[in-house]
Amino acid sequence: MDLEETKLPGVGLRHDFTTARGRRIGVVSQRGGDRELLLYSQDDPDACHAVVDLDPDEAEVLAELLGQPRVVERLARLREQVEGLATEGIYVEPGSPFDGRTLGDAAIRSRTGASVVALVRAGEVLPSPAPSQRFQAGDKVVVVGTQEGVRATADVLANG
Amino acid sequence: MHTAALLIELGAVILGLGLVGRLAGTLGISPVPLYLLAGLAFGAGGIFPLNAPEEFLDAASEIGVVMLLLLLGLEYTAGDLLGNLRRQAPVGVLDLFLNGLPGAAFGLLLGYGPVGALAMFGITAVSSSGIVAKVLADLGRLGNRETPSVLGILVLEDLGMAVYLPVLTAVLAASGVWEATGSVAVALACLAVALVVALRWGAVISRFVSAGSNEVTLLRVLGLALLVAGVAEQLHVSAAVGAFLLGIALSNDLDEEAHRSLEPLRDLFGAVFFVSFGLTTDPSTLPPVLLPAAGLVVLGVLTKLVTGWFAAKRAGIAVPGRIRAGAALVPRGEFSIVIAGLATAAGLDPQLAALAAAYVLSMAVLGPLLARWADPVARRYVRRQRERAATAR
């Protein structure tokens, strides 16, 4: 894949590339933080068929949505690389003793030896959550550790 | 009593501009031509002559030029300027001469003399960066592949103006050929020094003006801009160029928020600048220049189309993109008016101001419309090509 970077004087930067299936897409990064998502026309390769204006928050959400599968992919690869390492996404069920309490309260690492590497909440990934991060019912807690450690974590989150 | 009159008249003018600006938004055109028209209507000999507070408006319009050029400079970093100069220099030269020479020829034919011809060269050569950038953003063309060529030309034109304006200011101020040559040399030397300072020590200047609060930063930037502009004017480099160079010096490191906080000032004083030019132009001088203005408009559209075509072709853009690039470059605006203002202030033929007003009025209206029409034209071309390919098969 060939990512092209073009300077737009007075505007910002444009990045664009052609996908394996022949569509050209790109992003204009304006200096104020706004982004434009570009879909190039197939008839006229120099023009855009559609342009979507995104404010900085929207751009971030889109980036996370597009980046999310890669986090999962990378975790899967990590598991393959290190034998004996288990990762799992454990849901915080409604009624869990830790619904509304912090990661620090659960003391998962000291009790089970497993580490919480991310929280997935409403489709958004919160990587490396801080000990002050609160759990909510419905969160997916991504845990890495030994097989027993991961199982023990599920037990802690369900029963306290 | 005096205060009341001043406030009422000023209020009427600014409120009028606000209403006119809204109209421009509804029509989807640039407000610049409407500001000029408002000035013509309110001025001496207009439909609705207003005894405008001249001294105040003069001062405000000077500040308007400084703000317009300061903000323009802030858009460009030193890297943008040098990079475009390296890559696009031939296109920039073609652009300036192809578009400027017809203007200069008209100037000579209409009897404005060599200095008037020099002014006409600038008036017809330079596209309006403000209008073009706005049109490209509004039409969603920032991502198009011909857009870097268009923006590159704007950068080079503005850079060209940084050389042209000091030359014009010096020539206008001088009385003889020798004096003119001398003051041009001095002005260009000052420009070179200022450019080096701007490119080398921009970070130092930015650190000096950046204060914790936006309010203080605003005051420092504004104060420094007026100071630099004043000194530049004194040295015949022209206030506009001084402000432009300061903008370039600050562009790298001044934070985006301070930049944004300057925009309302630019909008206010910039509007006053255009109105004030309209106010000083007597509408009764317009009819005799309409014919030459129409000729210049036709030529000006054609030469910009050619420029855009070549610039885009050089960047490997196909025919539809070349049409779009040329049409986008058509609008003329702030620079043309700045030049005409300088020329009339120096006592050149007042007809020149009327011609410039008529020219900018037409180009600022026609330009965005042409840019819009380029899309269907380009689409029709693409469709025809496809049909031809289909029948050939």
Contacts between the chains, C-beta under 8 A, distances in Angstrom:
chain1	res1	chain2	res2	distance
A	6	B	148	5.4
A	7	B	79	7.8
A	7	B	80	6.6
A	7	B	83	6.8
A	7	B	148	7.2
A	8	B	142	6.6
A	8	B	147	6.6
A	8	B	148	6.0
A	8	B	151	5.7
A	9	B	75	7.2
A	9	B	76	5.7
A	9	B	80	4.0
A	9	B	84	6.4
A	9	B	151	4.9
A	9	B	152	6.7
A	9	B	154	7.4
A	9	B	155	4.8
A	10	B	75	3.7
A	10	B	76	6.0
A	10	B	80	7.4
A	10	B	129	7.4
A	10	B	133	6.1
A	10	B	151	6.2
A	10	B	154	7.4
A	10	B	155	7.5
A	11	B	133	7.4
A	11	B	137	7.9
A	11	B	142	5.8
A	11	B	151	6.9
A	14	B	142	7.5
A	14	B	143	6.1
A	14	B	148	7.6
A	16	B	143	7.5
A	26	B	143	5.8
A	28	B	142	5.0
A	28	B	143	5.1
A	30	B	142	8.0
A	31	B	256	6.2
A	32	B	256	5.7
A	32	B	260	7.3
A	33	B	256	7.7
A	36	B	140	7.7
A	36	B	142	6.1
A	36	B	143	5.9
A	38	B	143	3.7
A	40	B	143	7.8
A	43	B	379	8.0
A	43	B	382	4.9
A	43	B	386	7.1
A	44	B	318	7.0
A	44	B	320	5.0
A	44	B	321	7.3
A	44	B	378	6.6
A	44	B	379	7.6
A	44	B	382	5.1
A	45	B	145	7.3
A	45	B	318	7.1
A	46	B	144	5.9
A	46	B	145	4.1
A	46	B	146	5.6
A	46	B	317	5.1
A	46	B	318	5.8
A	46	B	320	6.7
A	46	B	321	3.6
A	47	B	141	7.7
A	47	B	144	5.3
A	47	B	145	7.8
A	47	B	320	6.7
A	47	B	321	6.7
A	47	B	324	7.3
A	47	B	378	7.2
A	48	B	140	6.4
A	48	B	141	7.4
A	48	B	143	4.9
A	48	B	144	5.9
A	51	B	140	4.0
A	51	B	142	7.8
A	51	B	143	6.0
